[in-house]
Amino acid sequence: MFELLVAGGVMMIPLSLGSILAMAIIIERYWSLRRERVSPKHLVARVWAWAKKGTISKKNLQVLRTHSPLGVILTAGLLNHKHGREVMKESIRDAGRSVILELEKFIDVLGTIAAVSPLMGLLGTVIGMIRVFSIITTQGVGNAEALAGGISEALITTAAGLVVAIPAYIFFRFFQRRIDELVGSMQEEALKLVEILHGERENDNADLFNGIGGLKCSIELEETN
């Protein structure tokens, strides 16, 4: 492996750093974007149980806020539910924006690595071919070892760029899809809380807390009036 890094020339340094950074982001985001961590089941049911018992306190809200990203959104809604439905929805929208930014952390970096790595590999290929033609110009075609070094540098950097870019792009798209699914799930749960506290659903409907049904909504919750 070390021999390949040396043979690939100077462009193997940024490619190696990019691969390490991409791997670190993939591991961190895979752990952070688990569904049970971001949008745990039955959290709205727990909040509704607090509301029925009259035990919604600052301590409970603090626990809810630190529980999960969904808890942050629900807490924002609970703090403003007495000001009316629209104010509650607006507070949920504001909290949702900050939560989405947190979920998308490092994702753009991963996408940048996926896009730039093939270009760095191509640059290494060009540098290697320049080296080959320079040797041919100065020494002719008799120095096979020097020619092989330039060709090796050209091919290795191309392969390295693709090796870094392909998995980075796959996980970039995977995490984008995962975030979309989590945002949709959190929107449904937040809407359930709005509708429960403002009496637009039957409060004793057990199916509500089993995740059955639910409303379709946009990312900004603009269609819920």
C-alpha positions as CSV (number, residue, x, y, z in Angstrom):
1,M,0.0,0.0,0.0
2,F,2.8,2.4,0.9
3,E,4.5,1.6,-2.4
4,L,1.3,2.6,-4.3
5,L,1.1,5.9,-2.4
6,V,4.7,6.7,-3.3
7,A,4.2,5.6,-6.9
8,G,1.1,7.8,-7.3
9,G,3.0,10.9,-6.7
10,V,2.1,14.1,-4.9
11,M,-1.6,14.0,-5.7
12,M,-1.9,10.9,-3.5
13,I,-1.5,13.1,-0.5
14,P,-4.8,15.1,-0.9
15,L,-6.6,11.9,-2.1
16,S,-5.5,10.1,1.1
17,L,-6.6,12.9,3.3
18,G,-9.9,13.1,1.5
19,S,-10.5,9.4,1.9
20,I,-9.8,9.6,5.7
21,L,-12.1,12.6,6.0
22,A,-14.8,10.9,4.0
23,M,-14.6,7.8,6.2
24,A,-14.8,9.8,9.4
25,I,-17.9,11.6,8.1
26,I,-19.6,8.4,7.0
27,I,-19.1,6.8,10.4
28,E,-20.2,9.9,12.3
29,R,-23.3,10.5,10.2
30,Y,-24.3,6.9,10.1
31,W,-24.3,6.9,13.9
32,S,-26.0,10.3,14.3
33,L,-28.8,9.7,11.7
34,R,-30.2,6.6,13.3
35,R,-34.0,6.7,13.4
36,E,-34.3,5.8,17.0
37,R,-32.0,8.7,17.9
38,V,-33.5,11.4,15.7
39,S,-37.2,10.5,15.7
40,P,-38.0,8.0,18.4
41,K,-41.4,6.3,18.4
42,H,-44.1,7.2,20.8
43,L,-42.5,10.4,21.9
44,V,-45.7,12.4,21.1
45,A,-47.7,9.8,23.2
46,R,-45.4,10.5,26.1
47,V,-45.8,14.2,25.8
48,W,-49.6,13.8,25.6
49,A,-49.5,11.7,28.7
50,W,-47.7,14.6,30.5
51,A,-50.3,17.0,29.2
52,K,-53.2,14.9,30.5
53,K,-51.6,14.5,33.9
54,G,-50.6,18.2,34.0
55,T,-46.9,17.4,34.5
56,I,-45.4,19.4,31.7
57,S,-42.7,21.3,33.7
58,K,-39.5,23.0,32.9
59,K,-37.7,19.9,34.0
60,N,-39.7,17.7,31.7
61,L,-39.2,20.1,28.8
62,Q,-35.5,20.2,29.4
63,V,-35.4,16.4,29.3
64,L,-37.5,16.4,26.1
65,R,-35.2,19.0,24.5
66,T,-32.1,16.9,25.1
67,H,-33.8,13.6,24.2
68,S,-33.6,13.9,20.4
69,P,-33.9,16.3,17.5
70,L,-37.6,15.5,17.5
71,G,-37.7,16.5,21.1
72,V,-36.3,19.9,20.2
73,I,-39.1,20.5,17.8
74,L,-41.8,19.3,20.2
75,T,-40.4,21.4,23.0
76,A,-40.6,24.5,20.8
77,G,-44.2,23.8,20.0
78,L,-45.1,23.1,23.7
79,L,-43.6,26.4,24.8
80,N,-45.8,28.3,22.4
81,H,-49.0,26.2,22.3
82,K,-51.0,28.7,24.5
83,H,-50.5,31.4,22.0
84,G,-52.6,29.7,19.3
85,R,-52.2,27.2,16.6
86,E,-50.4,29.4,14.1
87,V,-47.9,30.6,16.6
88,M,-47.2,27.1,17.7
89,K,-46.7,26.0,14.0
90,E,-44.4,28.9,13.4
91,S,-42.3,28.0,16.4
92,I,-42.1,24.4,15.2
93,R,-41.0,25.6,11.7
94,D,-38.2,27.7,13.2
95,A,-37.0,24.8,15.4
96,G,-37.3,22.5,12.4
97,R,-35.0,24.6,10.3
98,S,-32.2,24.5,12.9
99,V,-32.7,20.7,13.4
100,I,-32.5,20.1,9.6
101,L,-29.2,22.1,9.5
102,E,-27.9,19.9,12.3
103,L,-28.9,16.7,10.5
104,E,-27.2,18.0,7.3
105,K,-23.9,18.7,9.0
106,F,-20.9,17.5,7.1
107,I,-23.1,16.1,4.3
108,D,-22.0,18.9,1.8
109,V,-18.4,18.1,2.7
110,L,-18.9,14.5,1.8
111,G,-20.5,15.5,-1.5
112,T,-17.6,17.9,-2.2
113,I,-15.1,15.0,-1.7
114,A,-17.1,12.8,-4.0
115,A,-17.0,15.5,-6.7
116,V,-13.4,16.7,-6.3
117,S,-11.7,13.3,-5.9
118,P,-12.0,12.2,-9.6
119,L,-10.7,15.7,-10.6
120,M,-7.7,15.3,-8.4
121,G,-7.1,11.9,-9.9
122,L,-7.3,13.3,-13.3
123,L,-4.8,16.0,-12.4
124,G,-2.5,13.3,-11.2
125,T,-2.9,11.6,-14.5
126,V,-2.0,14.7,-16.4
127,I,1.0,15.3,-14.2
128,G,2.1,11.7,-14.8
129,M,1.8,12.0,-18.5
130,I,3.7,15.3,-18.5
131,R,6.4,13.5,-16.7
132,V,6.4,10.7,-19.4
133,F,6.6,13.1,-22.3
134,S,9.3,15.1,-20.5
135,I,11.4,11.9,-20.2
136,I,10.8,11.0,-23.8
137,T,12.0,14.5,-24.8
138,T,15.2,14.5,-22.8
139,Q,16.1,10.8,-22.7
140,G,14.2,9.2,-25.6
141,V,12.3,6.0,-25.2
142,G,15.2,4.0,-24.0
143,N,14.7,4.6,-20.3
144,A,12.0,2.1,-19.6
145,E,12.1,2.5,-15.8
146,A,11.6,6.2,-15.9
147,L,8.7,5.9,-18.4
148,A,7.1,3.2,-16.3
149,G,7.2,5.5,-13.3
150,G,5.4,8.2,-15.1
151,I,2.8,5.9,-16.5
152,S,2.3,4.3,-13.1
153,E,1.8,7.7,-11.5
154,A,-0.9,8.5,-14.1
155,L,-2.8,5.3,-13.7
156,I,-2.6,5.1,-9.9
157,T,-4.0,8.5,-9.3
158,T,-6.9,7.9,-11.6
159,A,-7.8,4.7,-9.8
160,A,-7.3,6.3,-6.4
161,G,-9.6,9.2,-7.3
162,L,-12.4,6.8,-8.3
163,V,-11.9,4.6,-5.2
164,V,-12.4,7.7,-3.0
165,A,-15.2,9.2,-5.0
166,I,-17.5,6.2,-5.6
167,P,-18.2,5.3,-1.9
168,A,-18.3,8.9,-0.9
169,Y,-21.0,9.6,-3.5
170,I,-23.0,6.5,-2.6
171,F,-23.1,7.5,1.1
172,F,-23.8,11.1,0.2
173,R,-27.0,10.1,-1.6
174,F,-27.8,7.6,1.1
175,F,-27.6,10.2,3.8
176,Q,-29.7,12.7,1.8
177,R,-32.4,10.1,1.5
178,R,-32.2,9.2,5.2
179,I,-32.5,12.9,6.1
180,D,-35.6,13.3,3.9
181,E,-37.2,10.4,5.6
182,L,-36.4,11.6,9.1
183,V,-37.7,15.1,8.3
184,G,-40.9,13.7,7.0
185,S,-41.3,11.5,10.2
186,M,-40.6,14.5,12.5
187,Q,-43.1,16.6,10.6
188,E,-45.9,14.0,11.1
189,E,-45.1,13.8,14.8
190,A,-45.1,17.6,15.2
191,L,-48.4,17.9,13.4
192,K,-49.9,15.2,15.7
193,L,-48.9,17.3,18.7
194,V,-50.4,20.5,17.1
195,E,-53.7,18.7,16.3
196,I,-53.9,17.0,19.7
197,L,-53.4,20.2,21.7
198,H,-55.8,22.2,19.6
199,G,-58.5,19.5,19.5
200,E,-58.6,18.6,15.8
201,R,-58.2,14.9,16.5
202,E,-59.8,12.5,18.9
203,N,-57.5,12.6,21.9
204,D,-58.3,9.0,22.8
205,N,-57.5,7.6,19.4
206,A,-55.0,4.8,20.1
207,D,-54.0,4.5,16.5
208,L,-52.6,8.0,16.7
209,F,-49.7,6.9,18.7
210,N,-49.0,3.8,16.7
211,G,-47.9,5.9,13.7
212,I,-50.9,4.7,11.6
213,G,-52.2,7.2,9.2
214,G,-50.8,10.7,9.6
215,L,-50.9,13.7,7.4
216,K,-48.9,14.5,4.3
217,C,-47.0,17.7,4.6
218,S,-44.3,19.8,3.0
219,I,-40.9,20.4,4.6
220,E,-42.0,23.9,5.8
221,L,-45.5,22.6,7.0
222,E,-47.0,25.3,4.8
223,E,-49.9,23.1,3.7
224,T,-51.4,22.5,7.2
225,N,-54.0,25.2,7.9
